[in-house]
Amino acid sequence: TINLKYPDDFVASSAHLQPDIKIDKSDVIFVGYGVVAPEYGWDDYKDVDVRGKTLLMLIGDPPVPDPKDPSKLDEKMFKGKAMTYYGRWTYKYEIAAQKGAAAAIIIHETEPAAYPWQVVRSSWGKENFELDNPNKNMDAVSARSWITFDVAKKLFADCRQDFDALKKSAITKGFRPVALNAKARIDIKQQIRSFKSHNVIGKLEGNDPKLHDEYVIYTAHWDHLGRHPELQGDQIFNGAIDNASGVASLMQLAVAFTKLNPPPKRSVLFIATTAEEAGLLGAKFYAEHSLYPLEKTLADINIDGVNPWGKSHDLEDLTNGNSTLDDLLGQAAARQGRVMKANSEPEKGGFYRVDSFEFAKAGVPVLHLARGIEIIGKPPEYGKQKRDEFVAKHYHQVSDELDPKWDLSGAVQDVQLLFEVGYQVANGDKFPEWKAKSEFRVRHEAMLRK
């Protein structure tokens, strides 16, 4: 028997909108990375029946070595170093539910997760939110959980399994699920409360009589993690960078657009989304119940955190050149005397962790830039050090607070850039498009046929 300490060893919750969740004597099965990806010839489940079982799985994509150079990842498998949606925790819970599992437990590792355990702890070890729906989320797994890497290794050892060997086998197509000779008991008691939380939308009407009913959207989420009453000392997660800074940018963009004379040809929406930290819920709701038709929506330009460290020579494109919006961004950056670079940390899957992803899934071309790290007037390593320090010490922590030492000239620089891109789209002669390499192109074409 292994008794785990919450939330030091594990976190758990249920999307089921009911007060008591009980799982007892559920067989525990290790399913590798928990991925079914036909386009890569990959199936971690094979033909194993996992209905009613508790599944243990690794976070991230399977890091398949390049057969020509095992020190590198195979670019033909799961985009190599870059994370795909198969690596995200949301996908892993979704596929486990589709397979009929009772519970899904993700084994945390800092590098492939892109954040340390304290982020999981602060995000999951508190009240969680779900969109209400008629079936009360009963199609989800009964329990969603994370455990620490050390706890996982102990569990495998107690089951007389070689964790390292199984982890290695999980990066091969021939991997099959492994029963761990263990039973899981999970008992979740939760208080259910219903409430409304709003997306806040501002609209600037377009000036062209034929194009005013087409839309360019700017988004920034206004929520953060609230208050954690069990913490000692400071209990308030202010979210200054994540994402008060984005909302402030959104408001300044709105001010700038209202000063245009004449206004842009197309209408511009400024949407402060709710519940991003709960799983992009506000953006998801808008994408599924849009106030204005998505087939007439040209773009979503998202802001989630600004650069507080000063002007930069560079900027990073989190949307990875997947649409013609990225081309406009690169051209606008060049006019600023800056260089647009590919995402330097594609393995962190940043694209799948921001609101623009929900618009992309619906087919709308999206843009999300990341902070530049070549800070003007600073040593070459300064920007990366500041970015890494924020993730390690302040991301999703109570210490994400306003700092008088900030130099917001870099934030202004980026917001001016996003203004220019949005202005060009709002006055352009054609819709932005997903490029052929993008998995969202087919959905976009179907959307436009409506």
N, C-alpha and C positions, 0 to 999 in steps of 0.2 A: 504494500500500500504506500502510495506517495501522496502526501498532503501538501498542497501548494499554498504559498502565502500570497494573498491578494493585496495590493497590485505589484508587489516586488517580483514575484515569480510568474504571474500570469494576469491577464485581464480577460473578461468575458462579458458578453451581452447577448441580447436576443432582439431581432427585429420583429418578432411576433408580438402583436399588440394584445398581450394577455399577461396577467400578474405572475403566474407560476409556470416555470419551465423545468421539467424533470426529464433527465436522460439517465437511465440506469442499466448497468451491465451491457453497455454498448461496446462491441469489439473495436479495438483500435487498429487502424491500418495506415501504414505509411505510403503515401501516393506520390512520392518524389516532389516535383514542382507543381503537381496538380493541374497539368495543362493538357488540353485537347486542341491541337492546332493542325487541322488537315493539310493546310498549305505547306506545312513543314514536314508532313508525314509523321506527326508526333501525337502519341496518345499515352499519357501516364496511367490511365485507368484500364486500358486494354478491355477485356471482356469481364472484368471482375465486378460482381454485384456488391455495391457499397451501400445499398439501401439500409437505413437504420444504423449505419456504422458511424464511428467517430474517426475523422480523417486528420492525419498529421501531414503537413506539407511545408515545403521550403518557400521562402519569399523570393521574388524576382523571377527572371527568365532562366531557363536552363543555360548555363554558360558553356556552350558546346565549343570545344577547342577546334581551331583550324587544322585540318588534317595535314596541311603542308608546313605549318608552323604552330605546334601545340602551345607556344608561349602567347599566342594571340587567339582571339575568338573568331569563330567561323562567321563571316559576314553574310553567308547565305542562310544562316539559322538564327531566327529571332533578331535580325538586324545587327548581329555582332554585339558590340559594346552597348549600343543604344537599347533602352528598355522598350518593350512593346507592352500593349495592354495586358498580355498574358502574364506579365510580371507583377501586376498590381494586385493588392489584396482584395479589391472589389471584385475583380474577375475570379479569383480563387474561391471566394464565397459563392459567387454566382454559379460556377460550374459544379461545385459540390452540391448545391441545392438542386440543380438540374439532374444530377445523378441520384438524388434521393437520400443523401447523407443526413444523419441526425445532427452532427456537429462537425465543424471545420476548425482546426487549430493550426495557426501559422507559426512557424518557428522563426523568431526574430534574429536577424543579423544586421548589424549597423550598416555595413557597406552596401549590400544589395537593397536594403530597405531605404537607404539614403537618409536615415535619421537614427539617433540612439534610442535606447529603451525608454529613457525618460519622456520622449515625445509620445511613444505609444501609451505610456502610463498616464500622462496628463491628458491625452486626447480620449482614451477609452476608459480611464478610471473615474468616470464621472457620468453625469446625465448624457444620454445619447438621443438623437432625434431621427425620426423617420417620417416620410410623407404618408399621410393617411390614405388608405385605399379600401375598396369594398371587401377584399378578402383578408384584411388585417395582416398582410404580409406573411400569410401562412405558407406561401410558396418558397419562403427563404429557409435556410437551415435553422433548426431550433436554437442552436448556440453558435456564436462566432467568437473565436478566442485567439489570443496570442500567448505564446510562452517564450521565455528567454532561451537563448542558445545553450546556456549551461544546464538549465532544467531539462532541455531536450536530450542532451548528451547523457545525463544521469538516467533519464527514462529508458533510453535505448540500452544503456549498460545493464540496468536492472532487468530488462527483457532479454538479456544475453544476445544483443545484436550489436554489431560493429557500426556505429553511426557514421564514422568517416568513410567506411567502405560503401555503405548504402548511399551516402551523399554523392560519392564518386560515380556509382552506378546510375544515379538519377540523371546524369547528363548524357545518357545514351538512349537511343531510340528503343533499344531492347528492354529497357527497365519495365518491370512489372510490380504492381502493388505488393507490399510485404505486410502480412499480419504480424503484430508484435506480441502476441500471447499476453495481452493486457485488456482489461475492461475499464471503460470510463464511466464515472458517475458525475453528472453535472446537475446542480440544483441552483436555479436562478430565480430569485424573487425580485420582482420589479414593480414599482409604482407607475401606473400609466396615467399621464395627464394629457389632455388635448388643449391645444392653443393655436392661435394664428400668429404667423410672423410674415412680414410683408417684404416683397420686392418693391423698392421705391423707384418710380420711373418718371423721368422728365422728358418732354418731347419738344423739339424745336421744329416747327413746321417748315417743310421745304418750300422753295420759292417758285418752282417750275410747275405749271398747271398739269403737265403730263407725268412728271416724275415725283411729285410730292408724296405720292402714296407708295414710294419705295424707301427703304430704310437702311441707315448705317447705325450700328449699335456700339456704344462703349459700355463696358461692364467693370465693376469693382465690387467685391463682396464687403458688406458692412459689419458682418458678425465676426466674433472671435470665440474664445473659450469660456467667457463669463467669469464666474467666481467659483473657487474650489474651497469650500468651508473646512475641509479636513487638513489643509496645509497649515503649517506653523508660520506665523508672521504674515507677510504679504500674501493675500489670497486672490487678488484680482489680476486676471489676464487682460491687460489693456490692449495688446495687439497694436502697438504704435506703428511698427513697420507693416505688420501683417494683420489688418490691412487698412488702418486709419489713413496711412499714407496714400493708399490707392484711392480711397474715397475722396480725400482732399484733392487728388489729381483729377478725379472724375468731375468734381465740382468746378475746378478751374477750367477744365476743358469746356464745360457747359457755359461758363462765363465768356470764354473766348469766342465760342460760336455765336453767342447772342450779340456780340459786338460787330459781327460781319454785316456789311451793307453793300450789296444785297445778301440775304441769307443764302445758304447752299441750295442747289436745285432739289436735292432729295431731303427728306426729313431725317433728323438725327435723334436717336434715343439714348438717354443716359440712364443706365439701370444699375442701381445699388442693390445687389442680390443678397438674399439672406441664406443662412445655413450652408455656406460653402464648406465650413470646417466639419460639418456633419456628413459630408459626402456630396458636395456640389448640388444640394437639394433645391436651392432657389433657382439656379440656372436650369436645372433639370425640369423644374415645374414650368418655367417660362418656355423652354424648348418644346415641351409637350402640350402647353396650353397658351400659345403665344398670343399676345394682345394684338399684334399685327402679323400678317401672313409671313411665314418663313420663306416662302418662295419669292417674296418681294423684299427679302432682307439680304443685302449685298455682303455684309461683313459683320463680325463681332471682333472688336478690339478690346482686349482684356488687360487690366492693370492689377497686379497682386504683389505689392511691395515695391518700393522705389529705391534708388541709389542714394544713400545718405552720406556718401564719402567724398563727394566732389566730382567735377567734370571728368569724363573719361574719353580716351582716344577711340575706344571700341564700344560695341554693344553686341550682345549675343541673341540670336534668333531661336527662341524656344520652339517655334513651330517648324523649324528645320527645312525651310524652303519648300514646303509642300503645296503652297498656293501662290498665285500671282501677287497676293498681298505682300509676301516676303520680298518680291522684286521691288515693289514700291518702297518698302522699308529700306532696302539697301540703297536705292537711289536717293532717298531723302537723307539717309545717313551720310552719304558721300557729299551732299550739299552742305552738311554741317562740318565737313572735314573729318569725318569719322569712318571707321571700318566696321562693317557688319561681319561677324564671325558665326560659324556654326556653334551650336550648344556645346560647351566644353565639358559638360557633365551629363551626356545623354543617358548614362546608366541609371540616373536618378529618376527618370520618367517624369520630369517636371510637367510636360505637356498634358499628361493624364491626371494631374493633380490640381488643375485650375479650372475655373468656370467655363472657359472657352471650349473645353473638351465636350461639354454637353451640346453646345451649338454645332461643333464639328460632327458629332454623331448624328445630328439631325440633317447634316449636309451643308450648313452655312460655312463658307470660308472664314477662318479665324486668324488672329494675329496676337502673339504674346511675346514680348521681348524680355530678356533677362538683363540684369545689371551688367554693365561693362566692368572690367577689372583692371584695365590699364589706366589708372587714375593719374591725371595730369599733375605734375609737380611732386609725385610720390615715387618711392622706389618701386621697381618692377613687381616685387612680390606683395606689395601693400594691399592691393585690391582683393587678391585671392585670400590673403590672410584675414582681412576683415569679413569677407563672405563666409569663410569657414568658421570663423569665431562666432558669427551670428548664428549659424546652424547649430554649432556645438553648445553654445551657452544661452542663447536667447530665443531661438525658434520654439514657439509654443510653450514658452516659460513666462512667469510673471515679470521677468526682467526685460521683456520687449516693451520698453517704455521710451518716452520722449527723452532725447539726449541733447543738451545744449551744445555739445561738441559737433553735432552734425553739420555737414556742409551740403545744403540742399541744391546747390547749383547743378549737380548732376541729375537730380530729379527734374528740375526745370528743363534741362537739356532733353531728357527723354520725353517729357510731356509735350514739348514743342514738336518733337519728331512725330509722336502719335497724332497730334493735331493735324500736321501736314498730310499724313497718310489718310486719315479720315476725311479731310477736306477734299483730297483728290478723288477718293472713291465717291463721295457725295455729289461731286460735280462731273464725274467721269462719264464716258460714252458707252461703257459696257460693265457687266458684272465681273467681279473677280472670279477666278476659277481655281479649283483644285487641279494640281498637275497629275499627269498619268500615273506617277509612282504612288500617289496617295490612296490609302484605303477608303477615303471619304468621297472620292470622285463619283463613284457609282451612286451613292446616296444623294449627292448634290444634283446629278443629272435627273434622277427620279423626282426630286423635289421640284425642279424647274418645270417638269412636265405637267405638274398639277394645273 
